[in-house]
Amino acid sequence: MIEAIHWREECGVVGVFGAPQAAEWVYSGLYALQHRGQESAGIASMDGGRLLDYKNLGLVSDAFRGGQLDRLTGPSAIGHVRYSTTGRNTLENAQPISVSTRLGGVALAHNGNIVNAQELRREMEARGSIFQSTSDSEIILHALARAQDATFEKCLAEALSQVAGAYSLVVLTSEAVYGIRDPHGFRPLVLGEKDGAHVLASETCALDILGATYIREIEPGEMVRLDASGITSWQLFPPSPRKCVFELIYFSRPDSIVFGESVHQVRRALGERLADEHPAEADLVISVPDSSNAAAQGYASRLGLPYELGLIRNHYVGRTFINPSQAVREQGVRVKFNVVRSILEGRRVVVVDDSIVRGTTSRKLVKLLRRGGAKEVHFRVSSPPIEWPCFYGIDTPERRDLIASTHNLEEIGTYLRVDSLGYLSMEGLQLVQRQPATFCYACFGGKYPVPFKGMPTKLSMENDLEGEKHPVDSTP
Ligand code: SF4
């Protein structure tokens, strides 16, 4: 997805119980999940009932540059890498969020987005709650602190019964680490084991870096407790799975198993299906590296065309979308890719990307390919047109800025200046899924599985604080 500057990453979480120095394991896990968020990183650990934490802005390696990891002692820890989907990128909004409650010290790390966060926050503030951040995740901790049940698990369940939307959580207490997925299971969360210690992580690539064995996914609506006696599981809410299909199309790492499926294999199958639907008379197929590599390979192999590396990504440029400054983003687009002229010169080229968001970057890329000598450029997209914003943990532009919501196929092709354009159909996408009815497709069709009032934006909380009015669109 070259439009990543406009379609921003979400977050990654890790939790460990039972390791000699759990924070070190969490650090490694976060390192593997760096693609899920580059704005801030943090770890909280528990040592003999003492809650210790450290968080900072930047990449994991930068945030923990000063040896802070050494003081995060203890056998249990959780961690978080963040791209802000609600609230600005400030240190107060970094996670884990640590608080002291009548139930003891608690730290929480959240991947997802709470769609009723504004309403809940207004209610809580009216009843005297004081928030330290503008992150939606803090609301869960306030609800937890107010809950009056006898056990921590019941209090957590009561708190979560108030929130709607997407949450894959890891929670640290003095005795345990918890992993919880919302009833729809929008975001992934997996469980693994190594040397008797248990690990929770957003993706299996975080288990792999630790040499941990993958046990299973946490189920939608499930809560697991990892403690000295092992694993205990509760089905907190009846499952109603609507897993984010974009985790498979773009977000997750290709070497991960997400929602029980190999991300690489799913992407390859999407490319094959795309070739069936939109073949092209061409000399070769290239990908927009790296997230589209597997789809391009699938497309090429289905048509018997050579798959070549016609576009080279500069891996030493920070992922462009992590930088909130428009000026730097523009610069990032120009320096991020280069072409291999000897491959493109005089050839008819199919370029496969996983999605088009605004279209501006795709257009620049087509220009780059033509300057690199491509005789024809046929653009193929391994997902259907994105016409609706996401409210479940992915920072997307407003609807009017999504090119497919304002332009038809022909107009998009003209804008991109391509010789032909083809998107994978919804039917094609669903044919590739093993259980298509268990996925969310709202950004393609506007059918949102969890309703919300108006159209919350990333900065809704700040706008509330500043007394601004939000544009309210009709809920689809
Ligand atoms: S709206 Fe799109 S990106 Fe958001 S959860 Fe649904 S499928 Fe994923």
Boltz pocket constraint, residues with backbone or C-beta under 6 A from the ligand:
constraints:
  - pocket:
      binder: B
      contacts: [[A, 186], [A, 242], [A, 243], [A, 244], [A, 245], [A, 246], [A, 247], [A, 388], [A, 389], [A, 390], [A, 391], [A, 392], [A, 393], [A, 394], [A, 440], [A, 441], [A, 442], [A, 443], [A, 444]]
      max_distance: 6.0
